Amino acid sequence: MRVPVYRALGVLALAIGLIGTVLPLLPTTPFLIGAVYFFARSHPEWERRLLTHPKAGPVIRAWIDHQAIPLFAKQAATLPLAISAVGGWFMLAGPWRYLPAACVAVALAWMWTRPST
């Protein structure tokens, strides 16, 4: 029972990750890491293919082995997140305007405290 569920979740995570390669606001790597997790429990060949992929493999492996985020990914994520926080400030009213900035601050603090590769 678990294997088909894990395989379906792996395919779903992989599909969302692939969509994230063309949609700028949808992250790719977290979904690929999720796909590897599910494929490790249901389809070892697909897990191996993701881990040995020339572009995605090193990023996934860095996270699995060291919980590290590539420096270029940190830099690429910082500006869009900051822009989102500023946009939230101008689009929301009252105390809600602080929420996007607080969420972004937590996300950036977490991200920048991870090791870099």
N, C-alpha and C positions, 0 to 999 in steps of 0.2 A: 504493500500500500504506500509506503513512504517513497520508494524509488520513483514512481510516476509523478507524485506530487513534487518531489525535488527537481525532477527533470523539467516539469512544466514551469516551475518557478525559475529555474535556470534559463529556460528559453525566454520567458517573459523579461527577466532582468537583462539578458543579452539584447533582446529587441529594443528595450528602452535605452540601453547604453548605445546601441547603434543609431537610434533616432537622435540621441544627444550629440552625436558627432556633427550633425547638420543644424540642430537647433541651438542657438547660442546660450540660452538661459537654462538648458537642461544639461546637468552634468553627465559625463560619460563614465569616468573611472569608478565611482561608487557602485554603479550598476554592474560593471564588468567584474568588480571584486565580488559582488553578490552572486553573479553568475558562476564564477569559479567556485565559490562556497557550495552552491547547490549542485554543480556538476561533479564536484569531488565526492559527493554522496550518491550520485546517480549515473554519471556518464564520464568515466575517467578519460576517455579519448578527447572529449570536448574540453575538459579541464586542461589537459596537456596542450591542446591547440591554442587555447587562450594564453596559457603561461609561456608558450614559446613564440607567440606572435611578435614580429619584429618591432612594432610600435607600442602596442598595449602591454605586452609581456613584461618588460622591465619595470614599468610603473606599478603593475599589479604585484609583481614579485617584491618590489621595494616595500610596499605596504604590508604584504603578508609576512615578510621576513623581519622588517625593522619598524613597521608602522611609520614609514617615512613618506613624505610628499615631495615631489620634485620642486626645486626652486622656481622653475618656469611656471609651474601650475599655481604656486602660491602668488607669484607676481601677476599672472593672468587673472586670477580670481579676485584680487584685492580691489582693482578699479571698478569693475562692475558692481561688486557688493557695496562699495562706497557710494557709487552713483545711485543705487537702489535706496540706500539709507537717506540720502539727500532728497530724492524724489518723494519718499514717504513723508519726510518733514513738511514738504510743501503741499502734498495731496491730502494729508490727514489733519483732522482738527483736534483741539483739546489735548488731553494727555496721550491719546493714541499716536500722536506724531512722534513720540519718543520710542515707541515699540520697534519700528524698523531699525533705528540706530542701535538700540540695545541688542537686538538679535544679531545684527551685523558685527557689533563689537565682540560679542561672545564667539561668533563663528570665526572671526579673524584672529582673535586671541588663541583659540584652540588650534587653528590651522598653523599659525606662525610659531607655536610652541612645539609642533611636531618636528622631528629631525628632517633635514633636507637631503636630497640625493643629487 
